[in-house]
Amino acid sequence: MIREMTTGRGTNRIISLDIVRGAVMVLMAIDHVRVYSGIPAGGPTPGIFFTRWVTHFCAPAFVFLAGTGAFLHGRKLNDTSQLARYLVTRGLLLVLLELTVIKFAWTFNVDYGRFILAGVIWMLGWCMVLLAGFIWLPTSAIGVIGLVVIFAQNVLGLLADAMPLGSWGWIWQFLYLDGEVKLGPQGPAITVLYTIVPWIGVMAAGYAFGAVMSREPDARRRLCLKIGLSATALFVVLGGLAVFVRPAPEGAPPALFRFLNQNKYPASQLFLLMTLGPTIALLPLAERTRSWAADVLATFGRVPMFYYLLHIPVIHATALLVWLIRDGRMDAARFATAPYVSIPEAQRWGLPLLYLVFIIVVAMLYVPCRWFAGVKARRQEGWLRYL
């Protein structure tokens, strides 16, 4: 039987969602510690490759479950107009946070003329704004739209080639092509890391998935396994065929690495099948989990935005302290464009130090997250709804 948390207002949360969301939030910290360690995003050794690969599950699960959370929140509100206002307000708030608080957390500077990042929270915010327009449609239609956007995303690339839009070509970069967008001849540039497509499709599919999570426990467990295992099997078949059909160039990494190294920017169909399939299939297991680790993960999963806003500056500050202890200097200027960081190989941390810092950071984050989860459970009105 699924464990549920009763809040002060008598509403219930599906704890399996909190556990899985918390798990991907914890995994995300590995990647962000990696940024400040200087270790590259993937590499020739299994340790470095899988340190990066396990974190690929974070963004897809985060966006997909944000859509699911929107559906469940809408059922609680029982008012489509109110849900639309909530999504637009929260979405614009996230965009603002990305450009201000999160930018400062990554870099510890306010030099907006040099570097502005359109990262995952930027993308999440704009997808929420767009989702506010979709929620007036039937849930099944939203799910179909989401899947079409995911699987037909390459059409947008073809349209961009056929219709470059001249001086308006930056629209394609925000939508699908990523890269750097210059805001006027003398204005700052925005580095687009996360485009809107296919992520709006992921959020829309997640919203429709909320109807699955609203079913009785036995029914939703069966559906989660069916959907998750089917998506995973489809990835194995298509990804395996791609590796088998394409001849490996000289010096190419092993077949397993090529099989798992799917395109993330923008997220390809195989990347999303690889990550969302297992995530959905694990939800039934999370429903049955009884352990202190599950309770810790659920705590993080109940306050994902609070965790996100807190974990980057904590990682940044902790990493600077580690650099000072290890090398006698911080060289904080190296992180002026974080998460884009380049450190010579001889100066980088080893993986043991990276994982030690990761464990310390997660332990430090647990206490404030547990406190805020309690506050949020007791008071669900006002600004607390947006974190």
N, C-alpha and C positions, 0 to 999 in steps of 0.2 A: 504493500500500500504506500502510495506517495506520501512523503512527509511534507507538511505545509506549515508555514509560519503564520500565526494569527496576529495581526497588527492591532494597534490600539483602537482602530476604527472597525475591527471585526472583519476586515477583508483578508483574503487568502492569497498567498504567493505560491507559485509552483516552484518548489525548491530545486527540482532538477534543472530548470533554466538558470537559477542562480548559481548552482554548482558548476555547470558547464561554462557559464559566462565568467565566473571567478577563475576557472582553470585557464581560460585563454588570456585573462588579464594578467595572471601570474606568468604565463609563458611570454607575454609581451615584454615583461621586465627583462627577460634574458636578452632580447634583441636590443633593448635600449641601453643596457649595461654594455653590450657588445660595441655599440656606437662609441662610447667613451673609452673603451679599452683599445681602440684602434684596430681590432680584428676585422677583416673585410667581411662583407655580406656573402658568405659562401666561400668555398675554396677547394683546393685539391685534396685535402685530408678529410677523412670521414668525420673527425671531431668538429672541424670548422663547418663542414657542409651541413651536418645535422643540427649543429647549434643554430644555424640560420633556418634550416628547413622546418623544425618543429614550431617555429614562430609564424610560419605561413598560415597557420590555422587561426591566428588572432583576428585580423581584419575581416575575413569572411564571416566568422562566427559573430563578431561584434556587430557588424552591419545587419546580418540576417536576424539575429536575436533582437536587435533594436526594432526591426519591423514587427517581429512577434510581440514584443512588449507594447508597441503602439496599438496592435489589435486588441490585446488584453486590457489595456488602459481604456480603449474606446468602449469595450463591453462594460467596464465599471462605470464610465461616465454616462453611457446610454444616450449620448447626444453627439451626433456627427459634427455639428458646428463647433461645439466646444472642443472636440478632439482636433479639428482642423486648426483652431486658434492655438491650441497647445503645441502642435507640431511646428507651426510657423514660428511661434515665439521661441520655442526651444531651439529650433534649427538656426535661426538668426543669432541667438545667443551663442551657440557653438561656433559659428563662423567668426563672431567677434572675439571669442576666447582664443581661437586658433591664431588670429592675427595679433593678439596682444599678450595675454598671460602665457599661453603655450609657447609662443615665439620667444618670450623672455626666458621661460624655463629651460628651453633647449640651449640658448646662447648666452644667457646672463648679460645681455646688452639690449639697448633700445635703438640700435642703428637700423631703422627701417629702410633707409635709402640703399643699404648694401644687400640685404637678404630678407625676403619674405617667403614663407613656405605655405603652400596650399596642401596641407597634410590630411591625415585621416579624419580629424575632427572637422576640418573645413568641409570635406566631402560628406561626412555624416550629416552635418548641418543642412547643406543644400539638398541632400536626398530627403530629409525630413520635410523641408519646405515643399518639394515636389510631391511627396507622398500625401501631403495635405490636400492636393487636388485629386489624387486617385481614390481617396477613401469614400467618395460619393458613389463609386461604382460598386457592383456586386463583388463580393470577396473572390469568387471564382474568376471573374474577369481580371481582377488585380493580379491574381496568381499567374494567369496566362500572359498578361503584359510583362510581368517580371521574367518569366521564362523566355519569352520572345526576345526581350532586351539582352538577356544573358547569352542565348545561343545564336542570335543574329547580329551580335555587336559588330562583327567585321564589316557589315554593310556601311556603318558610319565611317570607317576608314576609307572605303571606296568612294563614298560621297565627298569626303574631304579632298580626295585626289581630283574628283571631277568638278567640285565647286570650291575652289580655294578661298573665296570670299574677299580676296584682296586685303585691304586694311582691317577687315573684320575677321581675318583668319584665326585670330586668337580664340574665337568662340570654339573652333574645333579642338584647340588645345585643352580648354577647360572641359569640353564634353568627352574627348576620347584620346587625343594625341599626346597629351602631357608636354613637358618641356618648359621653357622659360617664356613668360609673357611680359613684354615691356609696357609699362603704363605711361605712354607718352614719351616724346623725345628726351625729356629731362627727368622723367618720373622713375620711380623704383621698378624693379622687375619682380614678378611673382614666379617662383619655381613651382610648377604644378606636378606634384607627386601622385596624388590620387585624383583621377578624373571622375566625372559624374557617371559615365557609362563605363563598365556595366553595373556599377554599384547601386544605382537606383533600381535596377532589375533585381539585385540581390535583396534589397530592402523590401521591395514589393512582394517578392516570393516569400520572404520571411513574414510579412504581414498576413498573407494568405495562409501560411503555416500556422498562424495563431488559431485558425479554426480547428486544426488537428489537435493542438494542445488544449483546446477547450472541451474535448471529448472525455468520456469516462476513462479512468486510468488504463484498463485492459485494452480498450480500443486504440487509444493514442500510442501505447507501447507497441502494438502490432504495426500501426501505420508508420511510426518512427523507424522501426527496424526495416520495414519494406522499402520506404523511401531512401533511407540512409544506405542500406546495403545495395540497393539497385544503382544509386548514383556512384557508389564506390566501385561496383562491378563494371559499370560503364566506363569509368576512368581507367580501370585496369586493362580492359579490352582495347579501348581507343589509344591510350597512352602506350601500351605494349606494342600495338601495331605501328604507331609512329616511330618507335625506336627500331623496330624490326625492318620497316620499309626504308627508312632514311639511312643511307650508309654513313658510318661514323668517320669523320675526317681524321687525318693523322693527328695524334696527340689529344684526341677527344677523351673526356672523362669516361669512367666505366659506365656500362649500360644502365645500371641501377641509378646512378647519379643523373644521367640524361632522362631517364624515365620520371624521376621525381622533380627534376628542375624545370618546372613549368613556368610560363611567363606570368609575372605578377603585375607589371605596370605597362599597359592596363591588364587587369586580371583576365586571363584567357578562360575559355570554357573548360579546358582540362584542369586548370588550376582550381577553379571553383568546384568541379566535381571531386577533385582530390581532397579538398579541405572540408567542404560542406557535407559530403557523404558520410565520412566517419563521425563528424560532429553530431549530425542528426541521429545516427545509429547508436551513439553513446548515451543519448538522453534516457532510454529505458534503464540502463545500468545505473545512471545517476539517481533515478527514482528509488532504487533499492539500496543505495549506499547508506551505511550506518558507520561513521567513523569520525574521529576528531578532524581528520584532514578534510572531509566533506564539509564539516561545519566551518572550517577556516575558509574554504573556497566559496561557500555560500555567503559568508560575510562580505568578502570582496565583491561577489556578484550582485549583492543588493545595492552597492554604491559604486557602480562602474565609473561614472563621471568624476566623482570625488576622488576615487583611486587614481584615475588618469591624470587629473590636474595635480595631484600630490606626487605621483611616482617619478615624473621627469625631473623636477627640481631636486628631489631627494637623491636620485641616481646621479645627477650632475654634480651636486655638492659632495657626495660620497666619493665619486670618482676623482674629483680634484684633490680631495684629502689623500686618497690612495696614491695618486701620482706624486704628491708632495712627500709622503712617507717613503715611497719606493725610489724616487729619483732625486728628491731634494728640491724639486720645483714643480709648479703646476702647469705652466705654459697654457693658461686658460684661453689665450687667443686662438689656439688650434680649434676651438669649438665654436668659433664665431659664426659658422654656417652649419652647425649641427642640425639635423642628423647627418649631413654630408661632412664627413671627417676623413682626412688622409694623414696617417701617421706612418713613418718608415717602419719596415718590418722588424728591424732590430730593436725598436723601442716599444713594440706592442706588448700587451699583457699576454700571458699564457692562459689557456683555458681554465686551469685550476683556480687562478686568481679571479677570472671572470665569474665563475660559478660561486666562489666564496662571497664575492661582493653581491651577487644576485641574491643569495640566501640571506645575507645581512639586511639588504634593502627590503625584501619582502617581510622579514620579521619586524622591521621598524614600521612598516606600513600597516601592519595588522592592528595595532592598538588604536590609532586614530580612525581607521576604517570601522572597527567594531563600535567605537564611540559614536561615530556619525550614523551608522546603521541603526543604532538604538534611538538616536534623536529623530531620524527620518521616520522610523516606525511609529513613534509617538505623535509626531507632527507632520502631516502630509499636505498641509496647505502652504500657500505663499511660495517663496522662492525655492524652498526645499524640493518642490516637485521637479525642478529643472536640473538637479544634480543626482 
